[in-house]
Amino acid sequence: MKIESIRLKNFKVFRDVHLSDIPSFLVVVGANGTGKTTLFDVFGFLHDCLKGNVRQALDSRGRFREVLSRDSVEDTILIEIQYRMPIAGVDRLVTYSLEIGEKGNTPYVKREVLRYKRGRYGSPYRFLDFTNGQGFAITNEEEFNKPDEELEREFQSVAPDTLAIKGLGQFERFKAANAFRQLMESWHVSDFHIDAARGRKEAAGDSEHLSETGDNLPLVARYIFEQHPNDFQKILTTMARRVPGVNAIEPKLMDDGYLTLRFQDGSFKTPFLDRYVSDGTIKMFAYLVLLHDPKPHPLLCVEEPENQLYPKLMAELAEEFRLYAQRGGQVLVSTHSPDFLNAVDLDEVFWLVKNDGGTQILRARDDAQIAAYMADGDKMGYLWKQGFFAGADPV
């Protein structure tokens, strides 16, 4: 499953933007305040809507009026995501559309639609369609031999501020809704904190996937070490190649019952506890644990991965992200690092520009001058530093 386009209307700085033909590995640049964090927060917002409800997701962001674009002529927020997934043996482009409004200071789902084409021709068919808590979902959507009028609608009611896909997506009979719910539940928006990842951790807790902050890093490392030793060896091999000197990492259960990480440097006989290891080493290890997850996330969003990392590691890290994408995941990265940009291709870069309080999204390959320089062997980061990304000068 791969996200191919995102359309946003009145979501903070994005008054009306459309990202299309999104690559498996996408890198976003832009000056401070142009909306890089906001773009990634679209995924966090949808995830929060799914975990709780729309009101809770908006409240954590300052409520509806703080999320609605300033000076907007409309009073609704629209998020529309198109993704490609196999249905009945055919890769189909599915569209999920969510429109949110507010009445009497209470937000509600004005419209929620999931649609795709049943055949080669014609308009996309709505397999889920809800308005203000009332609507239907199709239960036999994979019976493509039946005409539209014979599709079976199941009418349901949900709370006005609750996503219909939250409830209906739990059931296998709603194929597209179930698949999109799983996608939303399993994408990962990284908010990694070095201090949270360090130190002793209780040996019990979520251990199968790295948390957004990385505070369960020792637990996940131990889980992979014990349950997926081949994957852990790949992490160690890559770590040794990317960070010279580190030749072993061991999740160690201490005598007091707490778990920590021990790093072995080839120059020393005694391993170091993680609190004595550099920030860059911890962060690189955390990214490799994330990227070599035995059950990888279909979508990763990572903001400014260059923080605390040595500039020479940028090309290595970009390659790790690209390899993850080639294995079937999708990676979206924002960066302020010319060194990281030097390692990416023309098709992989978008940049954000703020005009009159709203943000536009431009694509590097659509700029003839940038494309020509890249064809002649220039690198993206150098072009960015030289000012060829109009309105997105490095800060």
ABEGO torsion letter per residue (X at the ends): XBBABBBBBGBEABABBBBBGBBABBBBBEBBGAGAAAAAAAAAAAAAAAABBAAAAAAAAGEAAAABBBGBABABBBBBBBBBBBBGGBBBBBBBBBBBBBBGGBBBBABBBBBBBABABEBBBBABBBBGGBEBBBAAAABAABBAAABBBBBBBBBAABBAAAAAAABAABAAAAAAAAAAAABBBBBBBAAAABEBBBABEBAABBBAAGAAAAAAAAAAAAABAAAAAAAAAAAAAABBGBABBBBBBBAAGBBBBBBBBAABABBBBAAABBAAAAAAAAAAAAAABABBBABBBBBGAABGBBAAAAAAAAAAAAAAAAAGBBBBBBBABAAAAAABBAAABBBBBBBGGBBBBBBAAABAAAAAAAAAGBBAAAAAAAGABBGABBX
